[in-house]
Amino acid sequence: MPTAAVDLWWCEGEGAVLSDGIWVEAFSDVPHGLIVNLRGAHQPELTADRKRVRSVDGAWLRTLIHKAIPDLVRSSPPLLTPQWLTRFSRKEPLLASEIIERACRTGAPWLMNGHPVPVSKTGLFPPDEILMPLVTGEYPDDASIAPEQYAIIRTLPERILRWRLLALYDTGLADPVSAVARSGAATTHALPSDMTLLSETGRPDLFDWQLSERDMRRAEHRPSATFADIAPLLIRIFRWRTARSEVDSDEVFSRLLDNTQSAGDIAGRFKALGYQPPWLGQAATAGRDDRNLLRPIGRGKDWLPPGAKLPLAQIAYSAARTGRPVAEVAARLSNLGWGVPAKSASLPTVTDDDGRWLISHLWDWHVVKVPFEAAHQLSAAQVAMASFRARLPIGKAQEILREQGFELLSTLDTSHEFDEVDAALLGHRVPGLHIGAPVSQRYLATAAQCTGRDTREIAGRLGAFGFALPQDLPEPSRLSPEDMEFVMTNERRLPLSAAGLVRLARAAGTSPRSMAERCVRVGWNIGVDPAVLEELSDEDGELTYLADIRRRVPQEHLYVAARCTGSSIDHIADTLKRWSLGTPSVSEEFRRDLEAEGVLTDTLAGGRTGAPTPASKWQGRAVSLAAIACAAARARKTFREAALTATRIGLGHEAEDWFG
């Protein structure tokens, strides 16, 4: 479709790039859904074979897209759909928001599940596609969405589920809800950046929040589902931010990563969505380019607390991380509301790469985070490790650090010159040396064998550098040269997860059980029963990079995996425990909610007509909106019918007054 921007056309598919009218391969920086002709002053540099574009003038392209937005919004037949805009927004979330706002102002509609709906009523929120049948009662007949896939509704926080259900009821595709339902609920339409904003990480890496057909095929109904069945599902489930209503400043600053809005804009959007944003003060004007300035020394927190008084060392650290002059950094932090020490005016800027590296990496080897308030104080071990890694003499490193406002808790011998033994200890040759915890006996034994020195000499060197030592010194390691090489190559992977063990086994061309035996032989505690690794077959290679589930698995995700595999939620939790992936728990409140969902599902499907037994079980207890929504989807009914049925059979819930 041609546009007012002469060199740009909107299109339904991936689009293309032209160089002065000649087609070249698509360039990854060009968003979905447009064809652009790069010519004149904007003609791109091509690869030697003249088939690919090396770069595109992004600012010019965004100006061109902005000019073409009115043509997209008024296109007939409509080119703009939720699916199209979702793909477009992956590259240009702010321009996608601009498209939404333009469509809202002009009253433009788009098709949602086959129905024309005003964009202003819904905005763009990918989960709406799977929630729409709850409003219309029109479930796919072709099984394009399997019944189990509706289990993903359980992962939506109640606040978000309420917001989206009310928005979909407001489209006019079903009887409206009462005014009581809207009391206190968010009324804003959704913007393309909201999925990023409301995700756990604040990063736009999981726009495809819905489980795919491939995921479903992998998770065939198996009451005794194995880890190989479960892990891909748990990896793919979208992780929403915590359900708490308060948003802290760390969450706001973290969302500056892929967002060109200011911190104040992000906090304002949280407020529009019904959350309580933090006080930011002048830091509300911080943008993406300020991110590296806002990282605190010590890494005890993710971000600087707004309005805090900063030590001189923080100014030096922010300057080193960004490579900007100290005066410029101090002025910017002051403009953002942080207390900047007067002495920063006389703080010299470290210009050489080794000096900046020294300051930027002081906490890389800590086993625990250092509180911000104490991070300007440096231990001798910390200085020694950073000096060697920065390729600086100890005396020079100490001079730089003192000059930059750091306090050295003890002073190292400035006459000491690093030798090859120091290089083995403080470098990468003998991995496993950390700051903040005593040196392990295993490390001393391995280092002694690796360097050919006595453990007493190794301990003496490390003690002189300020490292805490164990009371009893071990004998040198008796590992074979092959095992020694294995330890030195892989010890940085510790603590070793089950999936990490599988990776090592596959890389070595051996079985997980054999690799587990080798790890035990070299003194590693793998923390997993080697027998469970036999559950994996040769076809499960995908798990070597997918199955490393490090974070806590929410109980709602256990429910999804249970529904998709046909096994019990307890079986899913027990399987994860066997794989040393935490101790996932299911609360009694959640179990009661699942039981209520089952009762309601049976009733809607015609399998139960009376109240739950015993009825007193539900007295004074409310079931969740998610329970009602999941029961409705399982029975292929509307949310309205499920809510009214829940009330009829004695299940209390928030939506009791939504429908007449």
N, C-alpha and C positions, 0 to 999 in steps of 0.2 A: 504494500500500500504506500503510495507516494505521500510525502509530507511537505510542510512549508520549509523545512530544512532541505535544501536542494539535493544534498549528497547523502541523504538518509531515507531509508524505506523501512517501515514496520513489516514484519512477516510472522507467520504462525509458528515456524520451526526454529531451528538453531540459528539461521541467518548465515551471513557470509561477509567477507572483507574483499573489497576491490581496490586495486592500486591503479589509479588513473584509468578506471574502467575495466581493468583486467582482473579476473577472478584469481585470488590466491587462497591458500589454506586458511581456515578460520584461526583467529588469534585469541588466545585464552583470556586476554584482558577485555575483549569486546563482549558485552552481555548478550544473553539469549534474546532472540526475537527481533533482530534488526540486521539490515544490510547497509553497510556504510562504504562510500567511495572516498578513498583517501587520495587527494590530488593537490596540486599546487604546493603551497607552503607546508601542507600537512601530508604530502606524499611520503609514505613510510620507507624506512630502510629495509631492504629485502635480503634474504639469505642468498648465498652464491648461486644457487639453482633457480632463484627468483620465484620460488613456490611458496615461501613462508614469510610472514611479517616479523621483524625483529622487535619493533616497538610501535606504540600508538601514542599520540598526544592526548593523554587522558582528559586534561582540562578542556581542551577544544571539543573532544567527543561528548563530554557531559553537557557542554553548552549547546551542542547540536541536538542532543536528545531532549534537553529542556524545551527547545524551540518546537520540537515535533510532538510533544505530549498532547496538545489539544487535538491533533489529528487522530491520535490513538484512541482517545476517550470518545470521540464522536464517530468512530468508524462504523460502517454499516455494510455487511453484517458485522456485529461486534467482534473485534479481534481480541479484546481484553477479556480474559477469564482468570479465575483464581489460580488455575494450574500454570497458565502462561506467566502471570505476574510473580508467582513463587519462584519459577526458574530465573526470571529476569532479576529478581531481588538478590539473588546470590552474589551477583557482581556489583549491583548498584542499589543497596537498601534505601538510601535517602531519596534517590530518584524514584524508586518504587513507591515510597511514601508520598512523594509529590504527585505521582499518578493517582494514587488513592484520593488525596485531598482534592485534586481537580475533578475527579469523577463525582465526589461527594457534592461539590459546589454546583455542578451542572445537573445533578440528579440522574446521572448515567446508570443504567442497569448492567448486570452481567449474569451469565447463566451459572446457577449452582444446582448440581444434581438435576439438570434439565429444566429448572425453573428460573424465569427472569426475576432477579432480586435487585433492589436499589443498592448500589455499592455503599451508600451512606448508612445503611442499616447494619451491615456486617463488617465492612472492611475486609482485610485479608488475614485469615488465621487458618492454616492448613488443617487443624483438627476438625473444623466445621464440616468437612466432607463426610466424616464418619459419624458426626453428631446429627446431621440433617435428617436422616431417617427417623430419629427419635421424635422429631417434630412433625414430619409429613406422614410417617408410617409407610413410606415407600422404600422397601428394602430391595436390593438388587436381586433379580431373579436368576441371573446367570452365575451366581456364586462368585462374582468377581471380588467380593469381600466375604471371606469365610466367616461363619458365626464366631469362631474363636478370636478373630481379629478385633471384635468389639470389646474384648477383654482389656484392650489398651486404654479404654475409657477410665478404668480404675486408677491409672497413673495420674490423671488430671487432678491437681489440687482442687478442693471444693470451691474455692474462690473463683478459679478460672472456669470450672465447669458451670457454675451458676451464671457467670458473665456471658458465656457463649450460648447457653440454652436460652437465656432471656433475649439475647440479640437475635437468635434464629426465630424465636416466637414473634419478635417484632417485625419480621419480614412480611407478615400477613398470609403466610402459607398454612396457617392453622389458627384455631381460635386463640385470641390474645390471652395473656395472663393478667391477673389482677394488679391493681396499683400497689397492693401489699407486697407482692413479689419483688417489685422494683425498689422498695425502700432500702436505701443504703447500698444498693448494688452499683457497680461501675456501669456507666451508660455510654462511654466512648466507643467509637468504632475501632476495630483492630488495625494496626499498622504493620507493615512487613517486618519491622525490626522487633516486634513484640515477642516473637518466639525466641530471639536471641536474648532479649531483656529478661525473659522469664525462665531461661534455662539455668541449670545449675552452674555452668561454667561462664555464662555470658558470652559464649562464642558461637558464631553461626555455622556449626559443623554438623548439625543434625536436622536440616530442614525436612528431610524425609522421616518424619516422626512416626509414621504408621508402619507397622510390620509389613514386609513385602510378601508376595506369594512364595518367593523362594524361601523366606524364613519359615513360612507355614509348611511348605513341603518338607523342609528339613526336620520340622518338629511333628512328625507323624504321631498319632496317638499311641503312646507307650506308657502304661501305668508304671513301669519300672524304668523310666527314662534315664539314660546315662548322662554323664557330664558332656559328652559329645553332642547330645541332643539339646541340652539346656543352655550351654555357654553361648552359642551364637545368638540365641534369643535375648539373653540378658545383656549382651554387648550392644545390641541394636536398639534397646528400649530407650526412648528419649528421657533424659533426666531433667525434671523441673526443679526450680529453686525451692528452697524450703517453704513450707506453708505459712510460716510466721508472717505477720503483717508488717513488721518493722524492717526497713531496709537500712543497712549501715553504709558508711562512706566507702568501705572496701569494695562492696558490691558495685557501687556507682563508678568508682575509678577503674575497676577491672573491665567494665563495659565500654571503656574508651578505646579498647584495643582495635576493634574493627568498626568503629562508629565515629563519624566525623562531627557528631553533635558535641556540645559542651557537657560537662558534668551536671550543670544546672538543668539542661534539657532532659537528660536521662532521669534525674531525680523528679522532674516535673511529670515525666511520662509515668513513672512508678505511681505518683500521686493520682494521676488520672485513672489509673487502673485499680485504685482503691487501696494502695499501700501507703504506709507512713514513711515518707522519705527522711533522710538524715539532715541535720544542720550542716551546711557546707561553708557558710560565710562567703568570703571572697573566692574560695576555691571552686565555687560554682562556675567560674569562667574558664576553668581548666579544660583543655582539649586533648586530642590524641597526641599531639606533639609534646605535651607536658608529661607523658607517662613515665619516661625514664627519670625525670626530676623527682617524681613522687615516691620512688622506691626507698624505703628506710634503710639505714645502716643496721647491721645485725640480722636483718630478715626475720625479726621476731614478729613483725606484722607484715602484711602484704603491701600496705600503703601507709604513707604518713597520715597521722590523725590531723584533720583540719584545724587550723588555728594554733597548733602546738609551737612552743619555742624550740628552735632547732640548735643543736650544738654545732660548733665550727666544723667538726668532722663530717656532718651531714652535707654541708655546702660543698666540701671537697669531694665527697663521694658522688653527689649528683653531678658535679662538674666532670669528674673522671668518667662516669658512665655515659655522659652525653657528648664529651669532647668539646664542650662549650667553655668560654672564659668564665672564671669564678665570678667576676663582677656581674656578668649577664645572668648567670644562674641565681645569684643572690637577689638581684633586682626582680627577677621573675617570681621567685618563691615569695618575696616580700609582697609583690602585687597580688599574689594568690592568697595572702592573709597569714602566711607563716611568719613566726618571729625569727628574724635573721640577726645573728650577733653582729655587733658593731665592728668587731675585729675582722669580719669577712672582707672588709674594704682593703685590708692590707694582706690578705691571703694570696700568695702567688699561684698562678695557674700552672699545673703540671702539664707540660706539652709533649714529653716523650712518651712513646707507646708503652714502654716497660713500666714507667711510673704510674701511668693511668691503669694499666693492668693490675699492678700491685694493689692499688686502692680499691678497685672494682671487685676483686676476688678474695678479699680477706676472710670471708665466711663460707667459702666453698667446701671446706672439709669438716665443718661442724656437724656433730651428730644430733645436736639440739639447737633450736633457734635461740638467738641471743636477744634479750629484751632491748628495745630501742633505747631505753634510758641508760643502759650500761654498755652499749655497743661501741662507744668511742674508746673504751678501755680494751687494750689488746694484750693477749698473753704472749709470752716468749715463743711458745710453740707455733702460735698463729703467725707471728712475724717471721719465724724461720721458714715455715712452709711457704708462705707467700713470697718471701725474698728469693728462695730458690726457684720457684715456679715462674717468677717474673724476671729471672736471669739477672738479678741485682745483687751486689755484695751486701752482706748484712749491715755494715756501717752505713752505706748509701740508703738502703731501705729504711733503716731506723731514722735517719736524718729527714727523709721525705715525709714519713708518717708523723713525726713530731711537728714538722713545719706546717703540716696540713691539719693540725688540731687534734690528733689522736694522742691518747695517754698510754704510754708503754708501762705495763705493770712491773716488768723487770727488763733489764738490759742484757742483750747477748754480747758475747765477745766479738768486738769489731775486727779483731785480727784474724779471726777464723776464715779460712777459704774453703769453699765447698770442694770436696774431692769425689772420686767415683763411688765410694761407699755412701757418702751423703746423698749422691745422686740416686743410688738404688733405693735408699730409705725415703727420701722426700719426693722422689719422682714417681714414675709409673711402673718401675721395674718390679717392685714388691708392693702390690696393692693392698689396701686394708688399713692404712694409717689414718686415724681420724683425730679431731680435736674436740675436747669436751668429755672424753671418756678415757680410762686407763688403756695403755697399749696392751693388746691381748697376748697371752703366752704363745698362741698359734702364730701370731705375726712375728714375734721375736724368733721363734724356732725356724720359720720359713725364711726370714731375712738373714739369719745366721748361715743357713745352708746356701742361700742364693749368693751371698757375698763371700763365702768361705771364711767368715770370721766367727769368733767365739760369741755366744749370746751375751756374755758380760760386756764385751766391747760394744756390741750393738746397743745394749741397754744404756751403757755409759754415754754413747753419742746422743741417743734420744733424750736422756736425762739432761745433758748439757743444753739441748735445744728447748728444754722446758716441758717435755712430755711426761705425763704421769705414768709410772711403771708398776707392774704387778709385784707383789712381795716376793714371790718365788720365781726364779728364772728357770725356764725349761731347758732341756737338752736340744741341740740342733735337730732340725727335721731330718727324717730318714726317708723322705720321699724319693722315688725314682726320678731320673731326669725328665721322663715323660710326664709324670704326675706333677712335678715342679712346674713345668711349662704350662700344664693345664691350670694349675692354681693361679699362676701369675697372669694368665690370659683371662681367666673367668671370675676371679674372686670379686672383682668390682660389681658383679651381678648380684652379689648377696644383699639381702636375704633372698634365697632362691625359692621361687614359687613353683607349683606343680607345672604350670605352663612353661616356666623358664627351664625346668628340668627336661621337658619334652623338646624344647628348642635345642638344648645342648646335645641330647641324644640323636636328634635328626641330623645335626651338623656333623656329628662324629660317626654317623652311619651305624649306630647301635640301638638297642632297645631301651626304653625308659627304665626298665628294671636294672639293666646293666649299668646305665649311667648313674642310677641311684646308688648302686653298690660302690661305684668309683668315688662318688661324692662323699660317702661315709668313710671310705678308706683314706681320703685326704683330710678328714677331720671336719667336714661340713655337716651341719645339721639341716637337712632339707625340710624337716617339719611336715612331711607328708608320707603316708603309708605307701611304699612302692607298689603294693598290690593294686591300688586303684588305677595306676597308670596303665595296667593291662586292659582297662576298658577301652583304650584308644586303639583304633585300627589304622592300617596304613592309609586309608582314605581320609583320615581326619587331619591331614596336614594343615588345613586352614586354621586349626586351633593353635598352631604354634605362634600365631600373632594375634589371634582373636580372643583366646580364652584367658588372657591374663586379667582377671577381674580383681582389681586392687581395692576398689572402694566398697563401702558398705552397700549391700543390696537391700533396697527398701522392700518392705513386706508386700507392697502393691506389685512390685516386679516379680516376686515369687508367685503371686497369684496369676499373673499373665503367663509365666512359664508353665505353671500347673495346668491352666486351662488349655494352652496350646499343645501340650504333650499328653493330656489326659491323665496325668498323675496327680498325686496329692501335693498340697502346698508343703506338708511336712517332709515328703520325700525330696522335694526340691531343696529345702533348707538342709536336710541331712546330707544330701549329695555335695553341696557346697562345703559343708563342714569337713567332710571326708577329704576334700581337695584343699583343705587348709585355707579356705577363702573366708575367713572370719567366722562369726557365729550368728548368722542371720536369725532373727527372732520374729515371732508373730504374736502380737499382743492379744489378750483376751477380748478386748474391745473390737479388734479387727475380725477375730473369729466369729464373734456374735453378729457382726455386720455381714459377713459372708454367709452365715446361716440364714439371716433374714433375706439376703439376696436369693438363696436357694428356695426358701418358702415362697417368696413372691414370684419367682420364675415358674415354679410348679403351678401356682394358682393361675397365673396368666396363661399358661399352656393348657389349662384345664385338668391338671392332674391333682388339684387340691381345691376344695371348696370351703373348708372351714377355717377357723382361726388357728394360729400355731398352738401347739400343745407342749408344755402347759402355757396358758395365756399369760400367767403372771410373769413369765420370763421377759416379756417385752414391756411390762409396766414401767412407765417413766423413762423408757429408752427410745432414742431417736435413731433411725437408720440413715445412712448417708445418701446424698444425692447420687453418688457413684453407684451405690447398691441398687437404687431404683433404675438408673440409666442402664446398668449392665443387665438387670433382670428384663427390662423392656427389650433390649437388643437380642437377648437370648431367646425370648419368646416372639420376636419380630412384631412387637407392639409399640405404640407411641409412649413417650414419657408421660404424657397426660393420663393415658389409661393406666399405666403402671402406678403413678402417684395416687390416683383415685382408688385403685384396688388396694394399695398398701394401707390407706386410711380405713377402707372397709373391713380389712381383716385384722385391724388393731395395731398396725405398725405406725408409730409416730415418726414424723419426718418434717423437714423444713418446708417442703412444697405443699403442705396440707391446705394452705390458703391461696395457692396460685391459681386454681381453676374453680369455676363456678359449679 
